[in-house]
Amino acid sequence: MIDMKGKVAVVLGVANNRSIAYAIAEKLAGAGATLVICYQSDRLKKAAEDLIEELGQTGRARAIQLDVSSDEQIDAAFNEIAANFPVIHTLVHSVAFAPADAMHNDFLLTKRADFALALDVSVYSLIAVARAAAPLMTEGGSVLTLTHYGSTKTFPNYNVMGVAKAGLEAAVRYLAASLGAKNIRVNAISAGAIKTLAARGIGDLQTMLDKTNDRAPLHRNVEQREVGNTALFLASDLASAITGEIMFVDCGFNVTGI
């Protein structure tokens, strides 16, 4: 059993109890870690607090506002985190966004502003929050983010998000090189298609689920809890020599041809 007692994990992107970030937070909490749940805006504060209660972390965990598109909010959030937890051990970045038009329209029609927004929120935010977290990771630790096979293969209605995920994976490698001397590991989990609130923004998600069920070696789709299990492993000392990696958790779909 993995023991995370005495560890502090900062988790970004917990939208609801069906999100991948929630499954990761649940596994970390179950292993004994203390959570910091970061929410984007005031309207999500109550949901974050409810999730803390649901995870049995009342009195231990904190809910802190953090909009990753604002450097000021990132600084303020990590100042608040530092005031309550002088050392953190895990940072989970489960954040991505692209305007609907940039995902559903012909990729050739991608607008400059939409492209910039997608890369800022989905890629640069990892760099920004890792930079803010690093001074608090004085005992080393793990930075995790979420990616998708659309970074290297084309998927209908993924478009600019595929480009963003490719950039995110490159950022993982460069951050791993940058933070390795501090014993901070940086990895990404490439999860298969899962029915989450975020995934509903991808047109024809059901086709992706059906294709995975047909072609993946395990002939099924991955579940949130399985991504959570992998995240817990990568956050733990069991993964002490793993960094800069993209770990597929997709029932083997990525190894198939036709």
N, C-alpha and C positions, 0 to 999 in steps of 0.2 A: 504493500500500500504506500502511495506517495504521501509524504508528510510535509505540509506547507505551514505548520504552526509557527507563529512568530514572523511570518512573511506578510508583506503588504502588496496588494495588487491593484493597480489603477486600470479601470476598464472603461473604454470609450465606445459608444455605439449601442448600448443596451436600449433597444426601442420598446420591447415588450417581452413577455416570457416565452415567445416562440422564436425570438431572434437567436442567431448564432452567438452573439456576444453574451446573451443571457445564459446559454448553455455553458459557455466558457466560465462565466462568473459563478455559475452553480457548482461546477466541478472544482474551481479554486476554493470556494467557500467550504465545500464538502471536505476538502483536504486540510482545512484549518486556516487558510489565508484570511486576512482582514481585507475587506474591499473598500475601494473608493470608486463609486459609480459617478461618471461624468455625464451630464445631460446638456443638450444643446441650448435650450431656451426655457423661459419661465413656465411656459405651458406644459413642459415635460417634467417639472420638478416633482410634482405629486406622484407621478408614475415611477420616478426613480426612487423616491422614498418608500413607496409601496413595495417595490421590488426588493429593496433592502430588508424590509420586514418579512417578505415572502421567503427570502433566503436565510432567515434566522440570524441576521447580522445587526439587528437593532441594538444600539448602544456601542457597537464596535465600528461599523462602517460609516462612511459619510457620503452624502450626495452633494456634488459640486458642479456648478454651471461652467461649461466650457464649450464655446463655439470655436471649432478649429480654424475657421476662416478669419479669426481676429487674433492678432499677436497680443493685443492688450488682454484679452480674455485668457489666453494661454498662460501669460505671465501671472495674471491674478490667480488663476486656478492653482498653479503649481506653488505659488506663494502660500496659498491657503493649505494646500497639501503638506508643504514643508512645516507649517506651524503646528500641524496635528501629527504628522508622521515624518520625523527627521530622515528616515531611511525607507526607500521603497525597493521592491525586488522584481516586480513584474509590471510591464506596461502592455496593455492589449489595445491595439488600434483596429477597431472594426468600423471604419468610417469610409464612405464613398458616396459620390453624388455626380450625376450628370443630368442636364435638362432633358425632358422627355423627347423633344424634337431631335436632339443630338444622338439619341439611341434608336429611335424608330424611323427616322428619315434615311434616305440614301446617304451613305457615309460621305460621298463627294460633296454633299450640301452642308456639311458641318460648318457652323458659324465660328468665327474667331473667338467671340466672347464666350460661347458655350464650351469650346475647347479649353480655353483658359480656366474657366470655372471648374470643369471636370478635373483638370490636372492639379489645380490648386487644392481643392477639397480632398481629392482621392489620393494624391501623391505627396504634394508639398507638406500637407498636414502631418504626415508621418515624420518627416524631417524636423518639423517645428516642435512637435510634442516630444520627440526623442531628445532633442537639444535641451528642452526644459526639464525633462526627467533625469537626464544623465547626472547632474550634480547631486541628486538625491540617491542615486544608485551606488553608494559608496562601498557596498559589499558585493558589487557585481550584480548580475541579474539577467533578465530576459525581456526582450522587446518582441512582440508578436503582432503580425498584421494578417489580413485576410485577402487572398487573391482568387483568381479563377483562370481556368484553362483558356478562356478567351483572350488571354495575354499573348498567346502564341498561335492560336487557331481562330478562324473567323466563325462567329455565331450570329445567326439572324437576330436583329434588334439589340445587339450588344455594342457594336460600332465604336463610338468614342470611349466607352468604358473599357473596351479591350485595349485601346491605346494607353489609357490611364493605368490599367493593371500591368501592362508591360513596363511602364515607367516605375510603378510601385515596386516591381520585382527587381529592377535595376537599383532602385534606392535601397532595398534590403541589402544587396551585396555591398554597396558603397558604405552604408551605415555600419555593416558588420566590420568592414575594414577600419572605419573611423573609430569605432567604440571598442574594438577588441582588446586594446591595451588596458582598458578599464575593466576587463572581464565582464563586459556586457555583450550578450549574444543577441543577434537580430535574425529572425526567421519569419517566413510566411507560410501559412497553410492555404493550399489551393483546394477549396472544398467543391464538391460536386453540386449540382443543382438541388436546392432545398426550398420548400414552400415557406418563405418568410415574407414579411411585409415589404422588405426591400426588393426581393426577387419578383414581386408582382409588377414591378416597373419594367420588367423585361417582357416584351411581347411573346406570346405563345410559349410560356414557361412549361406548359404541360407537354409540349412536343419534346423539350429537352429532357424532361423526366422520363418520358416513354422511351426515347432513344437510349438513355442510360440504362434503363431496365433491360432493354433488348441486347445491348452490346457490351456492357461492362462484364468483366469476368465473373463477378459475384451475382450478376443478373438482378440487381436491386439498386435503389438509390440510398445514398448516405443519409444518416440522421444527425440532427443537431448534437445529440449527446456524444456521437462518435468524433465530431470535430472538437467538442469540449474535452474529450479524453486526450486527444492529440495535443491540444493546447496545454493541458495540465502536465503532460510529459515534457513538452518543450520548455515549460516554465520551471521545471524541477531540475535538481542536480543530476538526474539520470541523463539529461541531455547536455551535460557540461562541455562536451567537445563538438557540439553541433551549432554552427552559425553560418549565416549567409545562404541558407538553404530554402528551397521551395518544396514543401512537403505535401504531396497529393493525398487527399482523403476523399476519394471519389469512387470507391468500389472498383478501382482499376480502369475506369473508363478511358483515362488518358493514354493507356498502353495499346489501345485497340486501333486497328486500321479500318477495314470495311467488313 
